[in-house]
Every structure is written in C-alpha cells, then in structure tokens.
Amino acid sequence: MLLRRLNRRHFLGFSATVGIGTALAACGATPQPAAKATDTPVPAQAATSAPEATATAPAAAEATATPAPAAATPASAGGKTTVTIFVGMGTGTAPDQQTAQNALADQWNAAHDDIKIEYMYVPYEESRTKWSAMLAAGTPPAINMPSGVEQVGRFRDTNLDIGPYIDRDKVDLSDFGDLIPEVGKYQGVRYGIVMGVYPSVLYYNENIFDTAGVDYPPHAWGTADWNFDAMVQSAKKLSLDSAGKDASAADFDPSKQNQWGYDEIDCGLSINGLALEWGAKNMGWSDDFHTLYFNQQAWVDRLQWVSDAIWKWHIMPSAEQTTAASPGFNTGKLGIDHCHSWRLGEMQELSFRWNVGAVPAGPTGILKAQCDVDGFLICNKFPNLDAAWEVAKWMMQPDQMLKLDLTWGALPPRFSLQQTYKDQMKAKYPELDLQVFFDSLKYIDVPNHETYFPRWGEVWDAYATGLQKILTGDEKNAKVVLDEVQKICQGYLDEYWAHPS
C-alpha cells in the first residue's frame, strides 16, 4: 500500500534527496520597504550581505552551498518591471488553472504601465530544481504562489520578511481571524500570507448511514457527546462483511469485509495534528528544532487508536484490504472519510448522496481540525521588491483572492468572502453544508502540521515506514513503532546539529 501523504495537493515533496542548496545559499539580508510616497512602487535596493545564522534556527540549506549570485535586474518589457509568479510547488499548473491565472495577469497588465505580471509554470517534479537554478543564475522569480507551509520554513533565507511592508501600508489582517495569519510565520517572522485554506472535516456517505440506521455526524462543531468513542460505535455499524454482518456483531468476519466505517489514511492526515486531540503539548518537536517528541504519550495513544481501528474494531481498512478492495470514498464502500476540502474536486460526479460533518473531539475533550493552506512568498533576491509586494498585495484583495481560490479548489481565508464563495459553489454542490468547512477554521492547528524542520523529508519518511507496520499488521503496538521511529529521527537531528550546513 502506498501511503497517500504524497497525494496532498502535490506540494509535500517527501523525498529528502531533492537538492535546494543553491537556492537557499544565495540569500541576502532582508531588505526594508522603501517609504511609500506615491502609488508608484519605488525599487528597493537588493541586499548583498548574507545574514548570520542563528543558534536556534535550522540552517537554510541541506545540500552543498554555492556562492551567492550577482545581483540581477528584473526582466523588462517596454520599460516595465516584470514580476514573475512561479507556479509549481503546489496546485495551479493544470491547463484550466493556467487560463484563469493568466486572465488575472492580463487584468493587472491592462491597468498598469509600470509593472507587468508574468506567470511561470513548472511541473511539480522539476519545481525545486528550477527554482534553485534561477536563483543561482541571478534571475530569481519574484513570487512563489501557491506555496504551502513547508516552503515558509524551508525557504526562509530567500523568503522576504513582509512584516515591514504590512506595517508600512497598514494592511488589515483582521478579516482573516486570529489563527490563519499565524500560519504564514516561521519562528516569529511573517514571510507569507495565506491565500487559500483546505480545512479538514468528515465526509460521510448518506446512503450507507441510512441503510445502517445510524445518525449522520453532527454539522455543528463542539456538539456534546460527539467524540471519537461515539464515532467508533457508529463506524462499527457501517462496517460490513460479505454476509451483511456489521463489525459490532459477534459473528462478523473481517476476512470477508467489503465495507468500512472510517478512514483517514487515504487522505494522509498527519499524526502531529491528530494527536493534539489526544493531549499532545507540542507538534512533535522543540521550539529550537533540536529535539523530537515522536514517542510522547499522546502520539502513542493516537497511533494505537489507528491500530485498534484496523485490527480490533475493524472500522478502517488495512494495507492488504486497501490493495484488494480500493475502498476509497468515491467507491461507495466507505462510510466516513476524514479529509481536507481539497477532496471536493473528486466529489461532483459521485453516484450516492453525501455531505460533511464536524470532526469529533478527542478523549481529552480537545477539538482540533488540521488545515492545509496555500499562500504567497516573495523572494528577497528579486531586485524590485516594492513591485513584487504591490502585485502580491493586489492578489490579496477579495476579488482576486476569490478567483484564485476557485481556481485552486481552496476556500477563502477571509471571513468576508465566505457567503460569496458559498453562493458560487451552490450550483456545483446544492446540498453541501459548506459552513462546516468554514466553522472548522476556529480549530485549526497552529503551529501547522506541515511546519519545516531539519531533515524534514527523512524524518517523515521514517515515520511513514513505522506507520506502514501498523497498516500491514507487522506490528500492532504503537509504542514499539514510535520508540523505533523516535530513535531513528532523533538521530537525524543529532547528525544535523553536529554539522549544520
């Protein structure tokens, strides 16, 4: 069984072998925005000195560093500054998405004589190599968008600290609420702004629930008595063998199972976000990224829940069952799919009735909902940072943001856009309770589950290997698995900090 973490909007990039050293080694000190006296952006001076590494932040590059490139001049067309928007590290590269994004560029270009927007589309598999090569050549793109949480930290030495621009232009972020703006920060520095969100909910098959005579999951977050124990009892009644016996029956035969009550593995939900509901005190690492806590009790308890869901309660498919039966939500063999809103793109043509409900509270009573995001990052090596900021700031405005979100399959992070978004989506999903997605934003994980730290890819690969043992049944004891994962992954960090590059 292939773990589906790689399925998450294509931007997680799990391999630790992807080289980005040249891109990150080319960084300069963060320039300050020019004082804004007129509506015409004033070019900022490109920095030439590299910042000193801090003791607590992971080093920028995990590959051999190369000398910083010479300062570059933005491409020009008819005397205009060309602001290149790099698309490739997330969604946005499909033909219809390119058309929509290019239309936004045309809209800007028709109204501005001094700055031109130009989109650059790069296949995901080539995106980091291309980004690295452009910086090394002294021709950096201006903006990386859409970009996920991992890139906020991984590219922090080439990401512009946009805090001074926000302060200078008095940009009001109150429309985003309290939690969402925090996702664009890394170790207290604001590098990005969230442009689209993908909150997690419970997708449920109404047909399966109706046949079993089970109540639908509540749509209101924080409903009394809606917890994982209650969900397990419902999911047992939704899980059937070939004789029609459900998993709560004494004569249920899991070897002949053909329907399951719940899944979270196909979506690739992260243990660190899930364990928060089990009482985890952190996201799995110390603030200085020197120490991992992958075998803390909350993680052990949450992973043991996964093991029991497969091997004890028989509500979730094993690796073997997934390979044999492919019980994805779209097949009609799954009662509940715990997943993000980006799953909506697969739902329009389903042959059964479905809707979404709230994630249940954990055994501690804590309620959390993982949230993936896309945003923008400005490259601090781009020579005309004020021009790049003006473009990014325009993209942040409600009209442009909504167009991008509808293009990406994201929900808008601005509260003021929620009703407009729901109105536009009504034709596609007339029965869908979209408010469930928006209400989840009160419970998102901050820090985010995709936060970058040293040896990020290798660490999560090691965890995935451990999880696979649970899914196959090779090991059903979560503590045994996580003790081994902790030892391996802490070793990666110890190696890194002994010789940070």
N, C-alpha and C positions, 0 to 999 in steps of 0.2 A: 504493500500500500504506500503510495506517495503522499507524504504529509502535504496538506494544502496551504501551508504558510506562504508558499510562493504564488498562490492564487490571489493574493490581496492587492488588487489593482496594479500588479506588476512592479511595484516600486520597492519591495523589501530587499531584493538582491542578496540572497542568503550567502552566496559564496564569499569566502574570506580572501579569495585569490585575486579579486578584481583590483587592479592597480590604480590608485588615485593619488599617488605620492606627488607627482609633478604638479598636479592641480593645487594641492594644498601647500606645497613648499613655496609657491610663488606669491604668497600673501604679503601684503604690506600692512602697516598700521592703519587703523580705521580712520578715514578722513572725516572731518566735520562738515556739515552742510554749509554752503555759502549763505550769508544773510540774504533774505528774500525781500528785495526792494520793489520788484515788479513781477508781473505774471510770467515773464520770460525767464526760464531757468538759467542760472549762471553756472558755467562749468566749474567744478571743484578740482583742486589740484590732486593729482594722483600721488599716493604716498610712495616713498622709495625705501623706507627702512622697515625691517621686519620686526614684529612685536616680540618682546621677551616671553618665553614660555612660563606659565605659572606652575606652581608646585602641585596644584590640585587638579588641573585640567589635563586630560589625556593629550598627548602630542598630536599634532594635526595630521601627520602622515603616518601610514603603516607600511610604507614602501620607501625605497631609497629616494632621498630628496635630490632635487636638481636645482641648479642656480636659478634665481628669480629672473624672469624675462624682462626685457627692456620695456619701458612704458609704451603703450600703444595708443594710436589715435582711432576713434570710432570711425567705422565706415561712413562715408558721406554720399549723399545723392542730391545734387543741386544745391549744395551748401547746407543741407540739413544734417543734424546728428542722427545717426541710425541707432535706435535702441533695439537690440536683438533679444527676443524672448526665446529661450532654449526650452524645448519640449521633448521629453524623452525619459525622464526618470520616474514618471508616473503615468497617468492616463493622458489623453489628449492627442494621440497620434493616429487614431482611426480616420479614414477619409472624411466622414461626415463631421468629425470633430475639427479637423483642419479647416474645413469650409467655414464653420461657424466662427472659429478663432480668427481666421483671415478676414472675415467680414468685420470683426471688431477693429482689426488693424486698419482696414480701409476707412472705417468710420472716423477713427482718430486722424489718419493721414489727410483726409479731406478737410479737416478743420484746423490743421496746424502747418505752418510754414517752416518752423524751426526744428522740429523733431519728427522723425519717421519711425514707425513701428514695423519691424520685420520679424516674422516668426521663422524659427529654425526647427525642423522636425527630425529627430534622430531615433532609430529603433532602440528599444529598451536595452537590448543586449550590448549595444555599442555606445550607450549614452555616457557612461563614466569615462571610457577611453577617449571619446570625442571631447568631452568637457576638459579633461586633463590636457589633451593635445592643444586645444585652443588657448588655454592659459599659458602653457609652456611656450607657445609661439608668439605670445604677446597680443593676441586678438581675442580677449575674453568676451563671452556674451554678457549682456547687461543684467538680464533677469532669468532666473531658473523658476519656471512655473508651468504646470503644477509640480510642487515638490512636497514630499512627505516629512514627517517628524525626524526620521533618521538623518536626512540631509541637513537639518538645522544644526545638529551637533557635529556630524562628520565633516562638514564644510565650513565650520565656524571661522577658520582663519581666512577664508575667502568670502565669507558672508559679511555684508555690511551691517554694522550696528545702526539700525534705523531709528533708535530712540531719539537722537538729536533732531532728526527730521520731523518726527511726530511732535516733539516739543516745539520746534520752530514754527510749524504750520498749525499747531493747536488741533491736531487730528483727534476727534472724539471717538473713543472706542467703546463708549457705554452701550451702544446698540448691540455689542457682541456679548454682553453679560460679564460676569466676573471670572469664569473659568476659561472660556475659549481663548482670550488674549494671552493667557499664561502658556499655552501650548507653543506659541511662536518664540518662546525664550529658551535659552540654554545657559545654565549656570548664572541666571540673573540678567543676561544680556538679551535684548529684544532684537533678534535677527530677522524674524519674519512675521507676517500677518496671515492668519487662517482665512482662506477664501472659500473653502467648501468643507463640509463635515459629513462623515459617514457613521452615524451612531448605530449602536447595536440594540436589537430587540429580539423578541421571539416571533418568528414566522410560524403560523400554525395552519394545518390543513383542516378546514371546517368539516369536510366530508368524513374524515377519519374520526374526528371528535363526535360528530352526530351519530355515526354508526355505533360507536362505543358508549354513547350516552354520557359523555364526560363534558363538564362545563368548559367553555373556552377560557384561556388565560385572561385575566383582567387587563383592561387597557389603561387603567389608572395606575401610575407608579406609586409604590408605597401602600398598596392595598393590604389591609390587615390580613394576616394568616397566609398571604401569598409568599411562600418561601420555597427553597429548593426541596425540602421534605415533601411539601404538598405537591410540587411539580412531579416528583418521583412517583408518587401514588397515582397521579393522572397518567403519567407516561407508561406505567406498567399496564394499564388497561388499554393503551393504544398499541402495545407491542404484541404481535400475534405470531403463532406458528401456523403450519400448513393445515392443521385441523381446526383452526379458528380459536384455539385456546389463547387467552391473554397471559401476560407474564406474572400476574398475581395468582394464577391457578396452580394448584399443586401438581397437575399433570401436564403443565406447559413443557414443550420440548424445544429448547434453544437450538438444538442441532438442525431443526427444521423451520427455523424462524424466517419469515418473509415480510415482516413489517416491524418498524421500530418506533418508539415513542419520542426519542430525543436525539439530537446530535449537535456537537459544537466543533468537532474535529475537522469536518469538511471545510468549514469556514476559516479555520486557522486561528481561532481565538487564543490569546496569549495567557499563559499561566500567571504572569505577574499582575495582569489586570483582573483576572478571575479570582485570584487569592485575596484580593482586597476585601471581598465579601466574607472571607473566612478569617479576617482579622489581621492580615499582613500589615506590618508597620512601615513597610517601605516597598519599593518596586523591585527589590532583589539585589540592590547594590547600595554602597555607602555614598554619601554626598561627594566624596573625593574620588570615587570610582576605583579605590584600591581594594575593596572587599566586597565579595558577593555573599548573598544570603539565600542561595537557591534551595537549601535544605531546612529553612526555617519551618516551624511547625505548621503555619498556615498554608505554605506551599505543599507540605506533605499531606495535610488533610484534604486539600483541594484536588491533588493528583490522585489520592486514594479514592476520592469520590468518583473520578473518571474510571478508575479500575473497577470499582463496585458497580458503576452504571453499566459496564460491559459484561462483567463476569459473575456478578451476584444478582443484580436486578434485571439484567437483560433488556435494558431500555435503549442502549446505544450500540451501534454495530461495531464489531471487532474488525481488525485489519482483514482477516480472511473473509468475513461476511461482506465487507465493503468491496473487495475484489470480485467476489462471486455474484453479488446482487446489485451492486451500484445503487445503494438506497439513498440517493440524493433527494432533496425536497421536490425537485421537478418531476421525479418518477412517480409520485403518489404513494411511496412506501414509507414515508416519514411523517410523523405527527407534528413534531416541533423542531424547527431549525433555528438555533441560536446564532444569529449572524448580523452583519452590518447592512446598512442601507444600500451599499453598492450591489447587493444581491437583487435589488429591484429590477435591474436590467434583464434578468433571466425570467421574470415572473409574468410578463404581459400575456404570453401565449399558453399559460397553464390551463389544463382541461378540468381542473377542480376548483372549488371555492376556497379562498384562503384570506387571511388577514394577519394583523400583527398585534402582539400584546406586550406587556411590560415584563422586563426581566425580574425574576423573584429575588427577594432578599436572601442573603446567606445565613448560616446558623448563628452568626453574631448579631443579626438584625441590620447589618450594614447593607446599603444598596448602592451598587456601582454599575455603570454601563461603559464598556470600552468604546472608544471613539477614534476612528481613523480620521485623518484630516489631509487636505491639500492646501497649499498656500504659495506665497511667492518669497523668493530670496534674491537680493541684489548682490551681484559680485563686486567686491570692493576694489578690484583691479580695473574695472571699467573706467575709462578716463573722465567721462562726463556723468558723474554720479547724480547731479541735480536733475539731469534729463531722465535718467533711469527712474529716479524717485517720482518725477512728475507722471511718468507712464504708469508706474505701479500704483500711485495714489489715485489715478483716474480709474484703473481697473478695480480698485476697492469700492468705488461708488456703487450704490444699489443697482442701477440699471445694468452696468457692465458685469457686476458680480452675479446677478441673477442669470444673465446669458451664459456666463462661464459655468455656473453650477448646473444648469440644464444641459449644457454640453458635456460636462464631465460625469453626470449622473450623481452629483453631490447635492446635499441640502444646503441652503444658505445659512451661514452662521449669524447673520444679522436678524435680530428679532423682528425688525420692521418689514422683512421680506417674507415672513412665514405665511401670511394669508395669501399673498400674491402667488407664491410657489404652490400652495395647495390648490388655488384656483386653476393654475395652468396644468397641474397634474391630474385634475379631476377627470378629464377626458380619457386619459390612459388607465386610471385606476379609480373608477367611480365609487367603489365600495370600500376602498382602503382608508383606514384611520391614520392619516399622516401625522396627526397630533401626537401619536405615541412616540414617533421619532423625535419630534421637537421637545417633548417633555423629558426625554432621556438626557438632554443636554445639561440638565441640572445635576446630573450624577456622573459626569464623565471623569475619567482617570487623569489626574494631574499630580505628579508628572505622568506623561503619556507612556503607554506600554512600549512604544517604538523608540524611546529615547536611546541615543547613541552613547556607547562607552567603548573603551579599548578592546580590541579583539572581538568586536560585536558579532561578526559573522561566524567565527569559530565557536564562540560561546553558545549561540543559539543553535548551531548545528549539533553541538554536543547535547544540548537539551532535547532536540528533536530525536536524536538517537535513543536517548533514555525513554522518551515518550513512546517511541515505536515498540519498546519492550513491553510496555503496558498494553498497547493496542494489539499486539500479537499474542499476548499471554505468556511470553517467555519469562516475564517477571510481573507478578501481580501486587507486590509490596512496594508502595510508593516511596517509603523511606529508604529502602535498599537502592532504588533507582536514583533518587535525588542525592543521597550521600555520595554515590559514584559521580554523578554529574557535578556536584559541588567541588569535589576533589579535582576533577579534570579542569573545570572552568576557572577555579581559583588559581590553578597552576598557570593557565594562560595569562591571567592578570599579573601574577607574580613575575613571570618572564618579561612581560611588557614593562613593568615599572622598574625592573632591574636594569633594563637597557631601553628606555623610551626613545623612540625615533622621531 
